[in-house]
Structure formats: structure tokens, C-alpha cells
Amino acid sequence: MPEVIPPDSVGIVTPQVAQFDIPLTLECGKQLNSFQLMYETYGELNADRSNAVLICHALSGHHHAAGYHSMEDSKPGWWDSCIGPGKPIDTNKFFVVSLNNLGGCAGSTGPASINPETGNAYGPDFPVVTVQDWVRSQAMLADRLNIPHWAAVIGGSLGGMQALQWSIEYPERVHNAAVIASTPRLSAQNIAFNEVARKAITSDPNFHEGRYGEHTTYPDKGLMLARMVGHITYLSNASMGEKFGRDLRAQTLKFGLLDVQFEVESYLHYQGERFSKNFDANTYLLMTRALDYFDPARAHEGDLSKALEPAKCKYLVVSFTTDWRFPPDRSEELVNAMVEAKKSVSYAEVDSPHGHDAFLIPTQRYMDVFHGFMGRVAKEIPHAR
Amino acid sequence: MPEVIPPDSVGIVTPQVAQFDIPLTLECGKQLNSFQLMYETYGELNADRSNAVLICHALSGHHHAAGYHSMEDSKPGWWDSCIGPGKPIDTNKFFVVSLNNLGGCAGSTGPASINPETGNAYGPDFPVVTVQDWVRSQAMLADRLNIPHWAAVIGGSLGGMQALQWSIEYPERVHNAAVIASTPRLSAQNIAFNEVARKAITSDPNFHEGRYGEHTTYPDKGLMLARMVGHITYLSNASMGEKFGRDLRAQTLKFGLLDVQFEVESYLHYQGERFSKNFDANTYLLMTRALDYFDPARAHEGDLSKALEPAKCKYLVVSFTTDWRFPPDRSEELVNAMVEAKKSVSYAEVDSPHGHDAFLIPTQRYMDVFHGFMGRVAKEIPHAR
């Protein structure tokens, strides 16, 4: 817990709920008659409502991106390193909005929420949501907050996909978009890892085809496995090697089949177990499907530059050298399509040992690039303070 | 099934069993009072017993490396592409021995075998076996077959570790060693993937701490998951992309959470399911532990070149460009230590799109390198025909 709030923190923040009783038709064809979105804001909206920045979260993220909920919090929000006074997403200049996506499990309507039409939790009946659905629901939140356009939409990983989709879907409402450690579509290997995670969850006998709530069980073992395999893909080979190497928990090999012997095993168990206690299994399935499905080029015979045609924003694309989940060549694919579509784009491949997780870690060159881009965004704002 | 046996096949082969009633003390300190090894041989041992070649198998391999067991077989042995008349391991020149390792589930004594002391299957009580234990048991098989030394010991992946260990453990008995797509020790990432596989098996409620035999259950779902995650690491990102890309099984997205939608998902399910029907879960645990534990440098404060000091053989080391399980730099680590220890070593980094599985696939340059090396091995044999 913070003894004092650090000066570059947004401080104590309070999540808010936006309730929507307007039907939202989803890409799958189904309709949600009402839903709520949990969100937080940092900084102040300026008089002409031109300094708003939207933060889009990744697979296991949520609305709590910066600051603390109370002085008892052991850790700040998940992107606190990048959001705050003087940080790249500078809350002295920007009004920052961060939400939990539809289908999530941190307060927004999702599989664990009560379906008002049945009185029971949606569970597996919650409709499949896509990146496009998220962007549309985020636009409804922008309307609610009276934000006509975003100075920037920013996201890493799955969040980067949302930033990209915003730029295509609402070209007039996005002035800048930052697509960090992301990809214009998943590779077969990406989908394969997601499918292992899903299969781990659905194979857990406590899953009950997603109706674990009704059975008062929980597929925690499956979710733990899903997170373990996911976690390996977030780290680089090098960073795992540096962090754990072949270090043993005891001094010598135990020669037991079921013993935890290497530090890296113990670490993975810890990560998996902690996650499985705090995340909804059906939401995990939804989020991985949203990743799999995202492919803006699909409607254009695979031509990504054509898909990007409507966009009017300036882009920042950032990749990290040791990210093998969404490696630099996936970002380059995106940048090349942007160039072909004659869009304005800055691209940085940042040297980092941290794998995919690098987008969460404030290394020097990454922060320099991010500061530079957001500085230019701030200068465009007519009445920036 | 073959309508006719191809001319470069070793033809119909019959597995044999070697029964050992001599106690074998294992690296873990436990003792096996008796055990059997299932093996096959191809080609003929020459008069001075100087043309024998040992094939060591990988994680899920077995003794059936080449030829057919009957005309009904749909496929030949697992390394048929490399073993046979005129092939790199030329059965016109060499007497080839291939066995199922101790702890395996293809006929050699392992967890599924009956423990003569209890009358029940060993199950999880089967002792943990290591690469060193395998090499020692293989030496007992060599004694039984009256093979004083191997013209070559050859293996890919975990098999390469055995070839390396042979060269250190029995320097006088190994004239050449081929270490293909292997590593002198697993990385943290390698161990992490193995641990996900083990956790998938042990989390399956049908596992019963390894006593699924007594419960007449089988942890097939866990084993399926283990194989799925393993399989991803055997293929390259590129080969998965080429084979499956983002191809859908149906024409359109189904927007179902539990549907199999992408071809790559269906392929992984098939591979996982097929494997889970044919492999013993306790053996899978044993084999992955043997991989984790292998580290000949451990006894020499991490100095691999010192570990290699006793070796007297000539080495061939082969790596494959897209193998990300045991990438070329792990082979280079080994080659550098061999050079430092002043050993004779040939090294080839072979350009291949097939990932780790490349060691099983007879691509041109790989076969050229393999033919070249084995040709030199044949020339060293005093009375080679």
C-alpha cells in the first residue's frame, strides 16, 4: 500500500457505472437490451471537450488503469506507469477514460452478471462480443460523457486492436490512435495457444458447459492452466531465463514426479492460481474469442490497407523486439498497410527484453517514444492547459 | 498400408524383448531389480561387431523407428525417412538398434508395467528415470547384444541428449555421436511448457495421483491438453501459418464460444485426442522430467566444456532455423563447449520451415548433411561391406 500517494500518481480514484437502457445489436446478431459499463476517469475534461483520451484494455485488463482505490491498495492500476501527471498520458493535459469492456468481469455487464430477462446469471448464454462491439459500446460511453471525439485512443495488445477498430469505425471521432504490441489479426499459432487455454477451461469438470454458477462450482484448475500457458507467451525466452534460469527451489533435485522443483514452475503456479481466483472463466473464453475473430481485413478480401481507408487519425505503432506473441513483423504488416493507405503513421520497434509484457513496463526508449507522440497530441488540442 | 514394401525400406520387422534380471541402480537412488527393454534391429551386425548404430528416441518415441510390423500398417516407423537401404542411416552398412526407453509405454518396463514385487502396476511409484539412467540401461542392452562399441549413437531432441550423455558416460564405446535439434539443457521457457503439460495431466480428476489404473479411469483430457501445448512448440509459427492460417472450418464465423471454428483448432484437437489414446500419462510425466533434469554441466559448476572432457567421439550437431523449442543458439552453445573442450565437431544449421519437427522430415540439405556424416562413419568401420 502507498504510505503517501506519489506526486506523479492520479491519486485516489473512484470507479463509476454508466447504465445503458438502449438496445445494442452485436456483431453476432444478438441484442443486449440493457447493459452497464464500469469506468474510471483521470484528469479533467477541458471546456471544449477536446482533450479526452480513451484507454482500451487487454485480455485480462479492466477499468482500473491508474491510481489507487484506497490507501490500503497494495498496487496502483495496471497502466499506472504510463498515466498520471507528467507521464506519457499526462493527466495535467488529458482527460483520461478507462473502462471495463462489455463481457468483462470487473463490473461491466458480462457472463457473471444477472440477465434481467431471466433473473439468473448469463453464464454461457452471454453473447459473443467482438472488438467492433466493444468500440460501439465505448462510443455509447463517449456520448454519455459528452465527448465528441477522442484526442487519442490508446491500447496495448487486444487494446491496440480496439484503437485500430476505432480509427476505422469512427474516423471523425479519433484524432490519434496508438496501437502498441498488437497485430492486425492473430496468427495460427496465436489461435492455437488461445484454444489450449479454452480447452483447459472447458475440460475442467467444474466448468459444466459454462453453468458453473448454477452448480456452485468453479473451473479454477482449468483457468489456472489457461493462465499458465498464456503467461509463458507474455514473457520472452530471455526474460524467463534471466528471472529463473534453471534455479531450483531446494538445493538438490527431488526426483519426485509431482514435486515443484524449479523456480519457474513455482512462479507459474502462483500466477495461475492468483488469476483463477480473480477472473471469470466465461469472460476468459469471450476475450480469447474476440482476439481470434479480430480481422478488419476480412471484409476486404484480406486487404488490410483497404480496411484502413476510412481512417483519418495519426497513428503510433509500437512493437517490442522480444515480443514473440505479437512480434515486430506483425506491427510492420500493419504499418505497411497504413503507408499503402496513405495514412500518417509513426512506428517504433523498441528494444526490450520483456517480451509481450513490455507494453506494461516503462522502459526508457518506450517512454521517450510515448512521451513524444502524446506531446504532439497535446499540441493539437486547441485549448490545452 | 504399403501395397508393396518400398525398395528403400527395411521391410517387415519384429520387435524383440530383452529381459534383465540384474539390479539397476538409478540416479534417484532407487533400484529396479528387473526390467525389460523392447527393441528392434535393422541391417546386420558385421563379423567384428563394429557397425552398430544406436537410435535414441524423443519424448513420445519408441523402438519402432523404421519399417513395418505388418502389411496392414498404415505408416512405417517414426524415423523411416532416415533409416533404410541407401538412407542416411544406411542398413546396407550399419546394424541399427532402436529401443523403447525405460519408463516408456511401448513395451519396455514403465509405470504401466506390473511391479513383480507387488503384483500391481507401478503407476506413480515407478522411479523417476533420467537420461543417464537410459544410457546405462542402453549399455546393458549393448552388452546383451554383444556390441562392444557403437559406430554412432544418434538422436533428435531428447534423443540428442542421450547421444550426448553416451559420449560422456562411455567414451570408449561411442565412436560418433549425432545430436540433432537438441540442447545441452532446457531453458526456463522449456521447463515452463513442460510444467503446463504436467499440470494439465495432474489436474485431471481422472489422474488420481497417478493411480488411474486402480481407479479404472484415465486422464485423457489432461493428456490431450498436454499434447496440444507440446504440439504447438514442435511446429514453427511459419509452418502453422502456412498449413492453417486463419482458415475457418465453416464458411462464416459461428459466434459460438464452444464451437471449433478455425482449422488449427480442429487439427490440435485431433492430435491431442489421438495421442491421449495411445500414451501413458505417467510416462509423459517421466519423460518431461527427464528433459527438465538433463544438464551434464550441473556436476561441473555449469561448465559444459568440462562436462564434455571425457568424450572421445566425433560429433555432428544439427539445428534448424525455425526450431523455437531448441533454437540454433542452444546448439551453438553446445558446439562452442565442444570446441572449447577440443572435441571434433561438425555443425550444420539447416534452413527449414518445419520448426522442431524438422528433425523428422527428410529435407534436402538435412539429408545431405546426415548422409555426409554417416558416410564418414561408415568409412571408419574396418570391415564395412
Contacts between the chains, C-beta under 8 A, distances in Angstrom:
chain1	res1	chain2	res2	distance
A	27	B	255	7.5
A	28	B	255	3.6
A	29	B	255	7.4
A	124	B	257	6.2
A	124	B	258	7.5
A	127	B	255	7.5
A	128	B	255	4.4
A	128	B	256	7.0
A	128	B	257	6.1
A	185	B	246	6.4
A	186	B	246	7.2
A	187	B	237	6.1
A	187	B	240	7.1
A	187	B	241	5.5
A	188	B	237	7.9
A	188	B	240	4.0
A	188	B	241	5.1
A	188	B	243	7.2
A	188	B	244	4.3
A	188	B	245	5.9
A	188	B	246	7.0
A	188	B	262	7.6
A	188	B	264	4.5
A	189	B	232	6.4
A	189	B	235	7.7
A	189	B	237	4.6
A	189	B	240	4.9
A	189	B	241	7.2
A	191	B	246	7.3
A	191	B	262	5.2
A	191	B	264	5.4
A	191	B	265	6.8
A	192	B	228	7.8
A	192	B	232	4.9
A	192	B	240	6.5
A	192	B	264	5.2
A	192	B	265	7.4
A	192	B	268	5.7
A	193	B	232	6.4
A	195	B	228	7.5
A	195	B	262	7.6
A	195	B	264	7.3
A	195	B	265	4.5
A	195	B	268	6.0
A	196	B	225	6.5
A	196	B	228	5.0
A	196	B	229	5.1
A	196	B	232	7.0
A	196	B	268	7.3
A	199	B	224	7.6
A	199	B	225	5.9
A	199	B	228	6.5
A	199	B	269	7.6
A	199	B	272	7.9
A	200	B	200	6.6
A	200	B	225	5.6
A	202	B	258	6.2
A	203	B	204	7.7
A	203	B	221	4.3
A	203	B	222	7.7
A	203	B	224	7.6
A	203	B	225	6.4
A	204	B	203	7.8
A	205	B	205	5.7
A	209	B	258	7.2
A	210	B	257	7.2
A	210	B	258	7.7
A	221	B	203	4.3
A	222	B	203	7.7
A	224	B	199	7.6
A	224	B	203	7.6
A	225	B	196	6.5
A	225	B	199	5.9
A	225	B	200	5.6
A	225	B	203	6.4
A	225	B	225	6.9
A	228	B	192	7.8
A	228	B	195	7.5
A	228	B	196	5.0
A	228	B	199	6.6
A	229	B	196	5.1
A	229	B	229	5.8
A	232	B	189	6.4
A	232	B	192	4.9
A	232	B	193	6.4
A	232	B	196	7.0
A	235	B	189	7.7
A	237	B	187	6.1
A	237	B	188	7.9
A	237	B	189	4.7
A	240	B	187	7.1
A	240	B	188	4.0
A	240	B	189	4.9
A	240	B	192	6.5
A	241	B	187	5.5
A	241	B	188	5.2
A	241	B	189	7.2
A	243	B	188	7.1
A	244	B	188	4.3
A	245	B	188	5.9
A	246	B	185	6.4
A	246	B	186	7.2
A	246	B	188	7.0
A	246	B	191	7.3
A	246	B	295	6.6
A	253	B	293	6.1
A	255	B	27	7.5
A	255	B	28	3.6
A	255	B	29	7.4
A	255	B	127	7.5
A	255	B	128	4.4
A	256	B	128	7.0
A	257	B	124	6.2
A	257	B	128	6.1
A	257	B	210	7.2
A	257	B	282	7.4
A	257	B	285	4.9
A	257	B	286	6.7
A	257	B	289	6.3
A	258	B	124	7.5
A	258	B	202	6.2
A	258	B	209	7.3
A	258	B	210	7.7
A	258	B	285	7.9
A	261	B	292	7.5
A	262	B	188	7.6
A	262	B	191	5.2
A	262	B	195	7.6
A	262	B	292	6.8
A	264	B	188	4.5
A	264	B	191	5.4
A	264	B	192	5.2
A	264	B	195	7.3
A	265	B	191	6.8
A	265	B	192	7.4
A	265	B	195	4.5
A	268	B	192	5.7
A	268	B	195	6.0
A	268	B	196	7.3
A	269	B	199	7.6
A	272	B	199	7.9
A	282	B	257	7.5
A	285	B	257	4.9
A	285	B	258	7.8
A	286	B	257	6.8
A	289	B	257	6.3
A	292	B	261	7.5
A	292	B	262	6.8
A	293	B	253	6.1
A	295	B	246	6.6
A	324	B	324	7.7
